[in-house]
Amino acid sequence: MLGRLAGSNRRWVLAVGELTAESGTMARSRWRDLDPRRRRLILVCAAVEGGLKIAALIDLARRPAQDVRGSKPLWAVAIAVINSAGVVPIGYWVYGRRRS
C-alpha cells in the first residue's frame, strides 16, 4: 500500500516502512514498533496466503496431469515460490484446473 503524506518533505509511506524521496532509501519498521492492529492484519494475510498455497498444492498433487492446464511442475513452482498475496493460488483455482 503506497500513499503520499501531507507536508513539504514529500515522503512515501509503505505498508511496513517508509521511503524518503530525497535519499531513496527505506527506513524499516520493526515488528515491535507496529501497532497491534497492523500486526494482526499481517498475520491474518500470511495465514490466508499460506492456506491458499497449501490447498492449491494438495489439489495439484492429486489431480491428473491431463486435468491441469499447463505443466504441473511449473504450476507447483509458481504456487510455492511466488509471493503473490494469494493471486497465483487463486489463478490456479480459476485458470489452471480443467473442468471435469
Secondary structure in CASP SS format (residue, H / E / C, confidence):
PFRMAT SS
TARGET T0000
AUTHOR 0000-0000-0000
METHOD secondary structure of the structure
MODEL  1
M C 1.00
L C 1.00
G E 1.00
R E 1.00
L C 1.00
A C 1.00
G C 1.00
S C 1.00
N C 1.00
R C 1.00
R E 1.00
W E 1.00
V E 1.00
L C 1.00
A C 1.00
V C 1.00
G E 1.00
E E 1.00
L E 1.00
T E 1.00
A C 1.00
E C 1.00
S C 1.00
G C 1.00
T C 1.00
M E 1.00
A E 1.00
R E 1.00
S C 1.00
R C 1.00
W H 1.00
R H 1.00
D H 1.00
L C 1.00
D C 1.00
P H 1.00
R H 1.00
R H 1.00
R H 1.00
R H 1.00
L H 1.00
I H 1.00
L H 1.00
V H 1.00
C H 1.00
A H 1.00
A H 1.00
V H 1.00
E H 1.00
G H 1.00
G H 1.00
L H 1.00
K H 1.00
I H 1.00
A H 1.00
A H 1.00
L H 1.00
I H 1.00
D H 1.00
L H 1.00
A H 1.00
R H 1.00
R C 1.00
P C 1.00
A H 1.00
Q H 1.00
D H 1.00
V E 1.00
R C 1.00
G C 1.00
S C 1.00
K H 1.00
P H 1.00
L H 1.00
W H 1.00
A H 1.00
V H 1.00
A H 1.00
I H 1.00
A H 1.00
V H 1.00
I C 1.00
N C 1.00
S C 1.00
A C 1.00
G C 1.00
V H 1.00
V H 1.00
P H 1.00
I H 1.00
G H 1.00
Y H 1.00
W H 1.00
V H 1.00
Y H 1.00
G H 1.00
R E 1.00
R C 1.00
R C 1.00
S C 1.00
END
